[in-house]
Amino acid sequence: MSKRVLESLDKTPRINPDMVRYIAGFDSSYTSGKQCAVVVVYDLQAKRIVEEKHVFVDVKVPYIPGLLAFREIPGYIRVYQKLGVKPDILLVDGHGLAHPRAFGITTHLGLVLDKPSIGVAKKKLYGEIIERGARRLILAHGRIVGEVVKHEGQDLYVSIGYKITLEDAVTIVKSLLVKGIKLPIPIQIADTYSKTIKNKYYK
């Protein structure tokens, strides 16, 4: 599947940013052997959250570096199915093609849901950082698959997930960065929401 995604990169059409409205941010918290999977939908035009959903699912796969998708995606699929507003873009706290198997959680989720997806991570997982002018790009599997974006004094590792170009991924992520908030808004709110829900039901 990763080979199929890599081969599709040159055929991926550009996205008109003006046509992007709803962006879904995913995150998880864990407690008592359960995953609290959440999704929030952010209206990019209105600058507000329009929907929040959560589910609790039993964790059946242990945490294994590089195989996070198999642990978290079952919950993400279930919570996505609860949405009334279907997003244009998926935003995941994790990696896409900047992954040892070129198939990180972001690519996996985008492929399963057949939606453009973007990975945003706080740490590098895989690939070589190369400089081109003022840009720091991520080279992996012989392709440029990501870019390091500086925000609030930290590096964010933005990577192609599925059905999106790097240029469009970076443009969308930058449009979601706000002074004083470390992560893109949908992911930051999803992170807070997952912890709030977890603490509400499992104290």
C-alpha positions as CSV (number, residue, x, y, z in Angstrom):
1,M,0.0,0.0,0.0
2,S,2.9,2.4,0.7
3,K,4.3,1.8,-2.7
4,R,0.9,2.6,-4.2
5,V,0.8,5.9,-2.3
6,L,4.4,6.9,-3.2
7,E,3.7,6.2,-6.9
8,S,0.6,8.4,-6.8
9,L,2.5,11.5,-5.6
10,D,3.3,12.9,-9.0
11,K,-0.4,12.5,-10.0
12,T,-1.8,14.2,-6.9
13,P,-3.8,17.3,-8.0
14,R,-3.3,20.6,-6.2
15,I,-6.1,21.7,-3.8
16,N,-7.6,25.2,-4.0
17,P,-7.2,26.4,-0.4
18,D,-10.3,28.6,-0.9
19,M,-12.4,25.5,-1.3
20,V,-11.2,23.9,1.9
21,R,-13.6,24.6,4.8
22,Y,-13.8,21.7,7.3
23,I,-10.7,20.2,8.8
24,A,-10.8,17.3,11.2
25,G,-8.3,17.0,14.0
26,F,-7.8,13.5,15.6
27,D,-6.2,12.6,18.9
28,S,-6.3,10.0,21.6
29,S,-5.9,9.6,25.4
30,Y,-5.6,6.3,27.2
31,T,-6.9,5.0,30.5
32,S,-7.8,1.7,32.1
33,G,-7.0,-0.3,28.9
34,K,-9.2,2.0,26.8
35,Q,-8.6,4.5,24.0
36,C,-10.5,7.7,24.1
37,A,-10.5,8.6,20.4
38,V,-11.7,12.0,19.5
39,V,-12.3,14.1,16.4
40,V,-13.0,17.8,16.2
41,V,-14.1,19.5,13.1
42,Y,-12.8,23.1,12.6
43,D,-14.5,25.5,10.2
44,L,-11.5,27.3,8.6
45,Q,-13.7,30.0,7.1
46,A,-15.7,30.8,10.3
47,K,-12.6,30.1,12.5
48,R,-14.5,27.9,15.0
49,I,-15.1,24.3,16.0
50,V,-18.4,23.1,14.6
51,E,-18.4,19.5,15.9
52,E,-16.7,17.3,18.6
53,K,-17.2,13.5,18.9
54,H,-15.6,10.9,21.0
55,V,-15.6,7.1,21.5
56,F,-14.1,4.7,24.0
57,V,-12.7,1.5,22.6
58,D,-10.8,-1.4,24.2
59,V,-7.1,-1.3,23.3
60,K,-6.2,-4.5,21.6
61,V,-2.7,-3.6,20.2
62,P,0.2,-2.6,22.5
63,Y,2.2,0.5,21.7
64,I,4.9,-0.5,19.2
65,P,7.0,2.3,17.7
66,G,6.3,2.7,14.0
67,L,3.0,0.7,14.2
68,L,0.9,3.3,16.0
69,A,-1.8,3.1,13.3
70,F,-2.8,-0.4,14.3
71,R,-3.4,0.8,17.9
72,E,-5.3,4.0,17.2
73,I,-7.0,3.8,13.8
74,P,-9.9,1.5,14.8
75,G,-11.0,4.1,17.3
76,Y,-10.5,6.9,14.8
77,I,-12.7,5.2,12.2
78,R,-15.5,4.6,14.7
79,V,-15.4,8.3,15.9
80,Y,-15.2,9.5,12.3
81,Q,-18.4,7.6,11.5
82,K,-20.3,9.6,14.2
83,L,-19.6,13.0,12.5
84,G,-22.5,14.9,10.9
85,V,-20.1,17.2,9.1
86,K,-17.7,15.4,6.8
87,P,-14.4,17.1,6.7
88,D,-12.4,18.1,3.6
89,I,-9.0,17.4,5.2
90,L,-7.9,15.1,7.9
91,L,-5.2,16.4,10.3
92,V,-3.4,13.8,12.6
93,D,-0.9,14.2,15.4
94,G,1.6,11.8,13.7
95,H,3.5,11.1,10.6
96,G,2.5,10.2,7.0
97,L,5.1,9.3,4.4
98,A,7.9,10.4,6.7
99,H,7.8,6.9,8.2
100,P,10.1,3.9,8.0
101,R,7.6,2.0,5.9
102,A,6.2,5.2,4.1
103,F,2.9,4.3,5.8
104,G,2.5,6.2,9.0
105,I,-0.8,6.7,10.9
106,T,-1.8,9.7,8.8
107,T,-1.3,7.9,5.5
108,H,-3.1,4.9,6.8
109,L,-6.1,6.9,8.0
110,G,-6.3,8.9,4.8
111,L,-6.3,5.8,2.7
112,V,-8.9,4.0,4.7
113,L,-11.3,7.0,4.7
114,D,-10.3,8.0,1.2
115,K,-9.6,11.6,2.3
116,P,-6.7,14.0,1.9
117,S,-4.6,13.8,5.1
118,I,-1.8,15.7,6.7
119,G,0.5,14.6,9.5
120,V,1.9,17.0,12.0
121,A,4.3,15.7,14.6
122,K,6.5,17.3,17.3
123,K,9.4,15.0,16.7
124,K,11.1,13.6,13.7
125,L,10.5,9.8,13.1
126,Y,12.2,9.1,9.8
127,G,14.0,10.8,6.9
128,E,16.8,13.2,6.2
129,I,16.4,17.0,6.7
130,I,17.8,18.9,3.7
131,E,17.9,22.6,3.3
132,R,16.6,24.4,0.2
133,G,16.9,28.1,0.6
134,A,14.9,29.0,3.7
135,R,13.0,25.7,3.7
136,R,13.9,22.5,5.6
137,L,12.5,19.6,3.8
138,I,12.2,15.9,4.8
139,L,13.6,13.4,2.3
140,A,12.5,9.8,2.7
141,H,12.2,6.9,0.3
142,G,13.8,9.0,-2.4
143,R,11.1,11.6,-2.3
144,I,10.5,14.9,-0.6
145,V,7.6,14.0,1.7
146,G,7.6,16.6,4.4
147,E,8.8,20.0,5.7
148,V,9.8,21.3,9.1
149,V,7.8,24.3,10.0
150,K,8.9,26.6,12.9
151,H,6.2,27.8,15.2
152,E,6.2,29.2,18.7
153,G,9.9,28.3,19.1
154,Q,9.5,24.6,18.2
155,D,9.7,22.5,15.1
156,L,6.6,20.9,13.6
157,Y,7.2,18.0,11.2
158,V,4.5,18.3,8.5
159,S,4.3,15.4,6.2
160,I,2.2,14.2,3.3
161,G,-0.4,11.7,4.4
162,Y,-2.6,10.9,1.4
163,K,-4.1,12.6,-1.6
164,I,-2.4,15.9,-1.0
165,T,0.8,17.7,-2.2
166,L,3.4,18.9,0.2
167,E,2.8,22.5,-0.8
168,D,-0.9,22.3,0.0
169,A,-0.2,20.5,3.2
170,V,2.1,23.2,4.5
171,T,-0.2,26.0,3.3
172,I,-3.1,24.5,5.2
173,V,-1.1,23.8,8.4
174,K,0.3,27.4,8.4
175,S,-3.3,28.7,8.1
176,L,-4.1,26.8,11.3
177,L,-1.2,28.1,13.4
178,V,-2.0,30.8,16.0
179,K,0.3,32.8,18.2
180,G,0.3,31.4,21.7
181,I,-0.9,27.9,20.6
182,K,1.8,25.4,19.9
183,L,-0.1,23.0,17.6
184,P,-2.5,23.6,14.6
185,I,-5.8,24.5,16.2
186,P,-7.8,21.3,15.4
187,I,-5.1,19.1,16.8
188,Q,-4.6,21.3,19.9
189,I,-8.3,21.3,20.6
190,A,-8.5,17.6,20.0
191,D,-5.7,17.0,22.5
192,T,-7.5,19.0,25.2
193,Y,-10.8,17.4,24.4
194,S,-9.5,13.9,24.6
195,K,-8.0,14.5,28.1
196,T,-11.2,16.3,29.3
197,I,-13.4,13.4,28.2
198,K,-11.1,10.8,29.6
199,N,-11.1,12.5,33.0
200,K,-14.8,13.0,32.9
201,Y,-15.6,9.3,32.6
202,Y,-12.4,7.7,34.2
203,K,-11.2,9.6,37.2
